[in-house]
Amino acid sequence: MADVPDNTFLTDVQTLRERAKRSLGDGAVMPSYQGDVNQAIDLLQAVLATELVCVLRYTMHAISVDGLTSSSVAEEFTEHANDERKHMLAAAERIDQLGGVPNFDPEGLASRSATEYGKGGTLVEMVKQNLIAERLVIEHYQELIRFFADHDPTTRIMLEGFLKDEEDHATDMHDLLIAHEGTPFLKD
């Protein structure tokens, strides 16, 4: 007979059932949650604001871009705005799961966001604004992923998904910049 692995780290099912019946007002937040719920909500409020600003910037850029290749670039901006909207909704849902109320209030939105709204401009200026924003968010989300680690795996995994998308967006913006300027912006 094969050795049975030692499962002493697992909580017995009866104990889990008893815990699940207690503190029903806490919703999805279990006593086993290892993070600071209030701090997690505050950090996610900033993620929510950041994603909302990205939706607005990409949407504004999709509408205002012009030139020979404007329709394909506008499509790219629109695709990114849609991705950022999905991130925004996921962050809002996670805040709700943790017992918070997502802050969609436009008052103070810019100060809660890690990224800037942008100013429009030429196609190249808009691509640069988006590339800078994506690079900023990549670094910010890497830090948040390390912060949440195993203390809040649900939030960490969500942010890892966001990070993958943001890296794809940065690559897209970098490729657009090279296509329109002829030299890589990142090599300056």
Backbone as CSV, one residue per row, in Angstrom:
resi,resn,N_x,N_y,N_z,CA_x,CA_y,CA_z,C_x,C_y,C_z
1,MET,0.840,-1.183,0.000,0.000,0.000,0.000,0.883,1.243,0.000
2,ALA,0.565,2.205,-0.836,1.359,3.438,-0.946,1.178,4.277,0.309
3,ASP,2.209,5.031,0.611,2.130,5.926,1.757,1.085,7.003,1.502
4,VAL,0.280,7.286,2.493,-0.722,8.354,2.401,-0.022,9.652,2.808
5,PRO,-0.173,10.713,1.988,0.490,11.967,2.345,-0.054,12.525,3.654
6,ASP,0.809,13.180,4.374,0.431,13.804,5.640,-0.388,15.061,5.338
7,ASN,-1.642,15.045,5.705,-2.540,16.176,5.452,-2.823,16.979,6.714
8,THR,-1.860,17.018,7.612,-2.089,17.726,8.868,-2.277,19.225,8.668
9,PHE,-1.884,19.752,7.526,-2.078,21.179,7.262,-3.522,21.480,6.858
10,LEU,-4.304,20.450,6.511,-5.690,20.652,6.109,-6.599,20.691,7.330
11,THR,-7.573,21.577,7.314,-8.556,21.656,8.381,-9.607,20.592,8.116
12,ASP,-10.046,19.914,9.171,-11.045,18.877,8.956,-12.362,19.502,8.498
13,VAL,-13.124,18.737,7.752,-14.353,19.229,7.122,-15.355,19.706,8.155
14,GLN,-15.464,19.042,9.269,-16.422,19.451,10.310,-16.093,20.861,10.812
15,THR,-14.814,21.133,11.033,-14.396,22.471,11.474,-14.719,23.507,10.402
16,LEU,-14.455,23.173,9.130,-14.777,24.095,8.041,-16.272,24.393,8.002
17,ARG,-17.091,23.379,8.201,-18.550,23.577,8.205,-18.969,24.512,9.327
18,GLU,-18.388,24.305,10.502,-18.730,25.160,11.644,-18.318,26.611,11.376
19,ARG,-17.136,26.805,10.831,-16.670,28.165,10.523,-17.560,28.836,9.480
20,ALA,-17.984,28.064,8.486,-18.819,28.618,7.416,-20.163,29.119,7.953
21,LYS,-20.649,28.506,9.008,-21.945,28.897,9.586,-21.841,30.145,10.463
22,ARG,-20.641,30.461,10.926,-20.429,31.645,11.774,-20.168,32.863,10.910
23,SER,-20.397,34.025,11.436,-20.064,35.304,10.793,-20.602,35.391,9.367
24,LEU,-21.858,35.028,9.189,-22.449,35.072,7.853,-22.440,36.482,7.276
25,GLY,-22.446,37.476,8.128,-22.408,38.867,7.678,-21.112,39.242,6.991
26,ASP,-20.093,38.406,7.118,-18.811,38.684,6.483,-18.761,38.211,5.037
27,GLY,-19.832,37.583,4.572,-19.892,37.154,3.174,-18.764,36.207,2.820
28,ALA,-17.990,36.583,1.800,-16.912,35.725,1.305,-15.647,35.794,2.157
29,VAL,-15.556,36.751,3.064,-14.340,36.912,3.869,-14.400,35.945,5.049
30,MET,-13.535,34.964,5.000,-13.481,33.926,6.030,-12.438,34.273,7.088
31,PRO,-12.549,33.664,8.263,-11.533,33.895,9.299,-10.127,33.521,8.829
32,SER,-10.037,32.651,7.827,-8.739,32.227,7.309,-8.098,33.276,6.396
33,TYR,-8.842,34.348,6.064,-8.277,35.412,5.226,-7.085,36.005,5.970
34,GLN,-5.930,36.056,5.317,-4.700,36.458,6.002,-4.307,37.908,5.779
35,GLY,-5.016,38.596,4.930,-4.681,39.988,4.672,-5.438,40.931,5.592
36,ASP,-5.202,42.211,5.386,-5.939,43.262,6.078,-7.034,43.704,5.112
37,VAL,-8.281,43.355,5.422,-9.399,43.605,4.508,-9.508,45.083,4.151
38,ASN,-9.421,45.960,5.128,-9.560,47.395,4.857,-8.437,47.908,3.957
39,GLN,-7.231,47.450,4.193,-6.105,47.852,3.349,-6.286,47.316,1.930
40,ALA,-6.754,46.084,1.816,-6.994,45.499,0.487,-8.044,46.312,-0.263
41,ILE,-9.110,46.690,0.414,-10.160,47.495,-0.217,-9.601,48.838,-0.667
42,ASP,-8.813,49.485,0.189,-8.214,50.780,-0.187,-7.330,50.645,-1.422
43,LEU,-6.503,49.616,-1.464,-5.630,49.401,-2.623,-6.441,49.108,-3.876
44,LEU,-7.503,48.344,-3.713,-8.350,48.025,-4.866,-9.160,49.224,-5.337
45,GLN,-9.471,50.150,-4.431,-10.149,51.390,-4.856,-9.231,52.160,-5.805
46,ALA,-7.923,52.158,-5.524,-6.968,52.830,-6.414,-6.864,52.090,-7.750
47,VAL,-6.907,50.759,-7.717,-6.899,49.972,-8.959,-8.146,50.300,-9.773
48,LEU,-9.293,50.355,-9.110,-10.546,50.698,-9.774,-10.445,52.064,-10.454
49,ALA,-9.943,53.058,-9.728,-9.789,54.408,-10.290,-8.814,54.402,-11.462
50,THR,-7.727,53.685,-11.329,-6.725,53.598,-12.397,-7.335,53.000,-13.663
51,GLU,-8.054,51.916,-13.503,-8.670,51.266,-14.658,-9.736,52.158,-15.286
52,LEU,-10.492,52.868,-14.461,-11.516,53.782,-14.985,-10.883,54.916,-15.788
53,VAL,-9.794,55.470,-15.294,-9.083,56.522,-16.029,-8.545,55.959,-17.351
54,CYS,-8.060,54.730,-17.335,-7.566,54.107,-18.572,-8.698,53.921,-19.582
55,VAL,-9.874,53.510,-19.108,-11.034,53.385,-20.001,-11.325,54.734,-20.647
56,LEU,-11.349,55.777,-19.837,-11.666,57.114,-20.347,-10.608,57.606,-21.336
57,ARG,-9.331,57.403,-21.013,-8.253,57.865,-21.889,-8.289,57.134,-23.225
58,TYR,-8.359,55.808,-23.181,-8.391,55.041,-24.429,-9.630,55.390,-25.262
59,THR,-10.765,55.599,-24.605,-11.986,55.957,-25.332,-11.840,57.320,-25.985
60,MET,-11.306,58.284,-25.234,-11.077,59.621,-25.790,-10.119,59.540,-26.970
61,HIS,-9.063,58.773,-26.844,-8.091,58.633,-27.924,-8.704,57.934,-29.139
62,ALA,-9.543,56.926,-28.918,-10.184,56.221,-30.034,-11.075,57.159,-30.838
63,ILE,-11.710,58.083,-30.150,-12.613,59.024,-30.817,-11.842,60.142,-31.506
64,SER,-10.750,60.589,-30.923,-10.079,61.790,-31.428,-8.907,61.530,-32.369
65,VAL,-8.481,60.274,-32.530,-7.342,59.995,-33.397,-7.732,60.245,-34.860
66,ASP,-6.792,60.825,-35.615,-7.038,61.019,-37.047,-5.746,60.807,-37.823
67,GLY,-5.871,60.675,-39.101,-4.715,60.430,-39.961,-4.960,59.214,-40.829
68,LEU,-3.948,58.877,-41.619,-4.091,57.788,-42.586,-4.408,56.437,-41.949
69,THR,-3.827,56.161,-40.815,-4.030,54.862,-40.170,-4.951,54.970,-38.960
70,SER,-5.715,56.040,-38.910,-6.499,56.306,-37.710,-7.533,55.227,-37.403
71,SER,-8.151,54.629,-38.412,-9.191,53.644,-38.103,-8.606,52.408,-37.420
72,SER,-7.457,51.930,-37.872,-6.857,50.755,-37.233,-6.357,51.091,-35.827
73,VAL,-5.816,52.287,-35.644,-5.355,52.698,-34.317,-6.556,52.913,-33.400
74,ALA,-7.621,53.509,-33.918,-8.831,53.699,-33.127,-9.391,52.353,-32.668
75,GLU,-9.345,51.347,-33.543,-9.800,50.009,-33.174,-8.951,49.437,-32.041
76,GLU,-7.651,49.657,-32.122,-6.743,49.183,-31.067,-7.048,49.879,-29.745
77,PHE,-7.226,51.199,-29.785,-7.570,51.957,-28.582,-8.899,51.468,-27.996
78,THR,-9.871,51.207,-28.857,-11.179,50.728,-28.396,-11.063,49.355,-27.752
79,GLU,-10.275,48.484,-28.359,-10.052,47.154,-27.782,-9.431,47.269,-26.391
80,HIS,-8.466,48.157,-26.250,-7.820,48.339,-24.944,-8.795,48.939,-23.938
81,ALA,-9.623,49.887,-24.373,-10.632,50.470,-23.475,-11.559,49.374,-22.960
82,ASN,-11.946,48.450,-23.835,-12.821,47.350,-23.421,-12.134,46.430,-22.415
83,ASP,-10.848,46.158,-22.632,-10.092,45.344,-21.668,-10.022,46.044,-20.317
84,GLU,-9.747,47.335,-20.340,-9.633,48.100,-19.092,-10.980,48.143,-18.371
85,ARG,-12.065,48.188,-19.138,-13.404,48.170,-18.532,-13.618,46.844,-17.803
86,LYS,-13.187,45.736,-18.393,-13.308,44.434,-17.730,-12.496,44.423,-16.431
87,HIS,-11.306,45.013,-16.469,-10.483,45.098,-15.254,-11.205,45.920,-14.194
88,MET,-11.767,47.054,-14.619,-12.467,47.947,-13.697,-13.609,47.197,-13.006
89,LEU,-14.395,46.466,-13.783,-15.517,45.724,-13.210,-15.050,44.613,-12.281
90,ALA,-13.975,43.930,-12.651,-13.440,42.863,-11.793,-12.938,43.435,-10.471
91,ALA,-12.252,44.572,-10.523,-11.779,45.210,-9.289,-12.963,45.629,-8.420
92,ALA,-14.005,46.172,-9.046,-15.202,46.578,-8.293,-15.867,45.363,-7.644
93,GLU,-15.944,44.273,-8.381,-16.532,43.053,-7.826,-15.708,42.522,-6.661
94,ARG,-14.378,42.609,-6.769,-13.528,42.131,-5.674,-13.707,43.002,-4.440
95,ILE,-13.815,44.316,-4.628,-14.081,45.220,-3.493,-15.376,44.800,-2.812
96,ASP,-16.402,44.518,-3.605,-17.692,44.080,-3.065,-17.545,42.764,-2.304
97,GLN,-16.794,41.812,-2.855,-16.584,40.523,-2.180,-15.933,40.709,-0.819
98,LEU,-15.067,41.702,-0.726,-14.360,41.960,0.536,-15.190,42.797,1.506
99,GLY,-16.411,43.167,1.087,-17.302,43.911,1.979,-17.249,45.408,1.811
100,GLY,-16.553,45.890,0.786,-16.470,47.325,0.538,-17.478,47.777,-0.502
101,VAL,-17.511,49.075,-0.710,-18.372,49.672,-1.727,-17.465,50.298,-2.773
102,PRO,-17.501,49.807,-4.020,-16.629,50.369,-5.063,-16.880,51.864,-5.240
103,ASN,-15.798,52.626,-5.331,-15.893,54.085,-5.448,-15.797,54.491,-6.913
104,PHE,-16.955,54.724,-7.516,-17.032,55.200,-8.894,-17.234,56.710,-8.959
105,ASP,-17.185,57.373,-7.824,-17.432,58.815,-7.769,-16.381,59.544,-8.610
106,PRO,-16.830,60.360,-9.597,-15.855,61.091,-10.415,-15.075,62.136,-9.612
107,GLU,-15.628,62.569,-8.491,-14.930,63.534,-7.636,-13.645,62.897,-7.107
108,GLY,-12.517,63.476,-7.417,-11.232,62.977,-6.944,-10.697,61.781,-7.713
109,LEU,-11.332,61.425,-8.826,-10.912,60.256,-9.604,-9.445,60.342,-10.011
110,ALA,-9.037,61.501,-10.508,-7.651,61.662,-10.970,-6.652,61.470,-9.829
111,SER,-6.998,61.900,-8.637,-6.057,61.763,-7.520,-6.025,60.337,-6.969
112,ARG,-7.062,59.549,-7.214,-7.079,58.153,-6.763,-6.398,57.228,-7.759
113,SER,-6.221,57.682,-8.988,-5.667,56.852,-10.060,-4.148,56.928,-10.098
114,ALA,-3.528,55.796,-10.435,-2.074,55.786,-10.616,-1.684,56.406,-11.953
115,THR,-2.586,56.362,-12.935,-2.278,56.904,-14.255,-2.979,58.241,-14.470
116,GLU,-2.535,58.916,-15.521,-3.130,60.199,-15.881,-4.122,60.008,-17.022
117,TYR,-5.047,60.930,-17.121,-6.066,60.877,-18.167,-5.465,61.121,-19.540
118,GLY,-4.544,62.040,-19.663,-3.942,62.361,-20.955,-4.542,63.620,-21.544
119,LYS,-3.987,64.007,-22.664,-4.393,65.268,-23.256,-4.763,65.161,-24.732
120,GLY,-4.792,63.973,-25.280,-5.039,63.869,-26.717,-3.781,64.251,-27.465
121,GLY,-3.938,64.910,-28.606,-2.786,65.329,-29.398,-2.681,64.531,-30.672
122,THR,-1.460,64.443,-31.187,-1.236,63.674,-32.413,-1.318,62.188,-32.101
123,LEU,-1.388,61.390,-33.141,-1.429,59.945,-32.970,-0.231,59.473,-32.145
124,VAL,0.951,59.940,-32.485,2.162,59.528,-31.769,2.102,59.975,-30.312
125,GLU,1.622,61.176,-30.050,1.514,61.654,-28.663,0.541,60.790,-27.861
126,MET,-0.568,60.390,-28.485,-1.535,59.540,-27.791,-0.950,58.154,-27.523
127,VAL,-0.248,57.605,-28.495,0.376,56.298,-28.299,1.391,56.384,-27.154
128,LYS,2.188,57.440,-27.132,3.166,57.611,-26.045,2.474,57.736,-24.696
129,GLN,1.383,58.508,-24.622,0.646,58.641,-23.359,0.161,57.272,-22.873
130,ASN,-0.358,56.473,-23.804,-0.852,55.145,-23.431,0.278,54.197,-23.056
131,LEU,1.398,54.279,-23.751,2.541,53.428,-23.430,3.087,53.771,-22.044
132,ILE,3.187,55.052,-21.751,3.649,55.469,-20.420,2.692,54.953,-19.353
133,ALA,1.397,55.118,-19.590,0.398,54.642,-18.624,0.499,53.136,-18.420
134,GLU,0.648,52.395,-19.503,0.752,50.935,-19.390,2.008,50.535,-18.617
135,ARG,3.114,51.188,-18.896,4.368,50.870,-18.200,4.242,51.174,-16.704
136,LEU,3.597,52.269,-16.372,3.378,52.623,-14.968,2.521,51.564,-14.283
137,VAL,1.428,51.173,-14.941,0.515,50.190,-14.359,1.193,48.826,-14.223
138,ILE,2.016,48.463,-15.177,2.742,47.194,-15.081,3.567,47.158,-13.791
139,GLU,4.328,48.196,-13.567,5.157,48.216,-12.355,4.303,48.246,-11.093
140,HIS,3.240,49.042,-11.125,2.343,49.149,-9.968,1.699,47.796,-9.655
141,TYR,1.218,47.089,-10.680,0.570,45.806,-10.452,1.570,44.744,-10.021
142,GLN,2.801,44.815,-10.516,3.830,43.885,-10.036,4.029,44.059,-8.530
143,GLU,4.070,45.306,-8.077,4.217,45.571,-6.640,3.018,45.047,-5.853
144,LEU,1.817,45.285,-6.375,0.617,44.819,-5.679,0.560,43.295,-5.630
145,ILE,0.967,42.637,-6.692,0.990,41.170,-6.714,1.928,40.647,-5.631
146,ARG,3.098,41.255,-5.527,4.033,40.842,-4.465,3.439,41.136,-3.081
147,PHE,2.741,42.263,-2.947,2.139,42.627,-1.665,1.071,41.612,-1.246
148,PHE,0.162,41.269,-2.172,-0.933,40.361,-1.814,-0.448,38.922,-1.660
149,ALA,0.539,38.532,-2.426,1.177,37.206,-2.336,0.166,36.127,-1.964
150,ASP,0.440,35.394,-0.915,-0.459,34.330,-0.473,-1.435,34.795,0.600
151,HIS,-1.346,36.078,0.992,-2.270,36.607,1.997,-3.669,36.802,1.414
152,ASP,-3.743,37.053,0.117,-5.016,37.236,-0.572,-4.844,36.710,-1.997
153,PRO,-4.862,35.370,-2.138,-4.599,34.794,-3.457,-5.642,35.177,-4.505
154,THR,-6.868,35.416,-4.122,-7.898,35.782,-5.097,-7.561,37.116,-5.748
155,THR,-7.191,38.101,-4.931,-6.814,39.406,-5.465,-5.524,39.301,-6.270
156,ARG,-4.564,38.543,-5.765,-3.297,38.370,-6.488,-3.535,37.772,-7.868
157,ILE,-4.326,36.712,-7.945,-4.591,36.057,-9.224,-5.312,37.005,-10.177
158,MET,-6.269,37.776,-9.667,-6.959,38.759,-10.498,-5.959,39.752,-11.072
159,LEU,-5.082,40.274,-10.222,-4.089,41.255,-10.673,-3.081,40.642,-11.643
160,GLU,-2.764,39.365,-11.467,-1.873,38.699,-12.422,-2.509,38.672,-13.814
161,GLY,-3.812,38.460,-13.875,-4.515,38.518,-15.153,-4.479,39.913,-15.754
162,PHE,-4.689,40.932,-14.906,-4.597,42.322,-15.370,-3.200,42.582,-15.920
163,LEU,-2.180,42.128,-15.188,-0.790,42.375,-15.571,-0.497,41.804,-16.957
164,LYS,-0.966,40.605,-17.225,-0.759,40.008,-18.543,-1.350,40.907,-19.622
165,ASP,-2.576,41.375,-19.407,-3.221,42.257,-20.389,-2.459,43.568,-20.545
166,GLU,-2.004,44.139,-19.436,-1.292,45.422,-19.501,0.035,45.267,-20.248
167,GLU,0.706,44.131,-20.062,1.938,43.881,-20.812,1.642,43.745,-22.302
168,ASP,0.537,43.096,-22.644,0.123,43.018,-24.052,-0.173,44.413,-24.604
169,HIS,-0.858,45.227,-23.813,-1.178,46.595,-24.249,0.100,47.400,-24.473
170,ALA,1.052,47.273,-23.558,2.311,48.010,-23.700,3.039,47.577,-24.974
171,THR,3.032,46.293,-25.248,3.663,45.791,-26.479,2.959,46.363,-27.704
172,ASP,1.635,46.380,-27.672,0.870,46.946,-28.793,1.207,48.417,-28.995
173,MET,1.267,49.179,-27.902,1.568,50.608,-28.010,2.992,50.822,-28.509
174,HIS,3.914,49.999,-28.035,5.299,50.099,-28.478,5.402,49.798,-29.972
175,ASP,4.691,48.760,-30.417,4.693,48.416,-31.840,4.092,49.536,-32.688
176,LEU,3.006,50.145,-32.206,2.407,51.275,-32.929,3.382,52.447,-33.003
177,LEU,4.080,52.687,-31.925,5.036,53.791,-31.893,6.157,53.565,-32.898
178,ILE,6.686,52.364,-32.936,7.740,52.045,-33.903,7.206,52.193,-35.328
179,ALA,5.979,51.726,-35.557,5.384,51.808,-36.895,5.206,53.257,-37.345
180,HIS,4.972,54.169,-36.403,4.705,55.556,-36.772,5.911,56.484,-36.613
181,GLU,6.890,56.076,-35.817,8.087,56.901,-35.645,9.304,56.284,-36.302
182,GLY,9.303,54.988,-36.442,10.413,54.303,-37.064,11.514,53.916,-36.121
183,THR,11.495,54.405,-34.889,12.524,54.024,-33.906,11.846,53.645,-32.604
184,PRO,12.380,52.655,-31.917,11.779,52.255,-30.641,11.911,53.357,-29.591
185,PHE,10.785,53.729,-29.014,10.745,54.717,-27.943,11.517,54.228,-26.715
186,LEU,11.465,52.930,-26.463,12.084,52.374,-25.257,13.604,52.373,-25.324
187,LYS,14.181,52.572,-26.482,15.639,52.533,-26.619,16.284,53.893,-26.386
188,ASP,15.484,54.941,-26.126,16.039,56.290,-25.929,16.964,56.356,-24.742
